[in-house]
Amino acid sequence: MYHGGTYGTYLEWCLTTLTSDIDIVSPFTSVGNSHAFRGNMLHGTTAWQTHSGDSKFVRFHPKLSESESLSTNINSVLSDVRHGIYLYPDSGSVVLSVNNAFYKVWLDQWQQYFAGNTSSYSSKINPEVIYTNWPVDRSVPITDIPAWIRREFLSYYFMPAWQSQVEWNHLAHWQADNCSVVLVGDLLHDFENTMQQIQNKCELEFTRPIAELLPYHEINLKKQKHITHDQLCNRIVNLDEDLDWEDCPLGMASEFWIQWELRNRGFEMRCDGLDIFPTNSVQLRELLYQP
């Protein structure tokens, strides 16, 4: 069970490879996800209730609509199995997970929002919300909306939606004896120990040593171009040091996270026409004000 952007496909690939005699085939794509591996993806807990049950591993997102409860859905699944695995972002992998969810599925996430094709959790957004609330003419196609408007809209929309989906921080008030909780940071940065813990907790029989996957894990880490963004973005919003991140382009997801987090801390940005985000803290501080 995993939320979008938290490496659920990768973990299923690891477990499938470690518990079988099949040749090791890299699952990685050019955008850094593991979607070259098909695995057994179910469409939420509803599909879990109707699946045949003959697969060694299945994976699914445990919450697909705002009205659902993570605890209820996960507990329902755990009542049917001896052991489950729940992947969850830790505080040091929030920005990474958000970037993954934003970039790794659709080539143009912005267009998908207004086409209504992101997922069953994200219903189609009415373009009127853009044309009514920002200074852009309705003759401008939604695909051509300026970057500064996209960033500001997403700073209001994406993070609350993401927090609702993962019920941040769900782990602070939920646990289950027959569930192995795996933090994204541990999967990425403490891989061997994490896989060993999953093996022990879930009583799995591995047919090959975990070490055989280490070269593939190193490849995976190198493909995660946003892997340092949690540390960098948190330093940026602290506003108490002079930073220059020109050599580490942030991208839209990290930029709207910064704008959202600064708003949480009482700062708004003078961003009208700011299609190019600041590349150092001096520029950023000049744009901030407290409403």
Beta strands, then each sheet from edge to edge (+ up, - down):
strand 1: 84-88
strand 2: 179-183
strand 3: 268-269
strand 4: 288-289
sheet 1: 1+ 2+
sheet 2: 3+ 4-
end
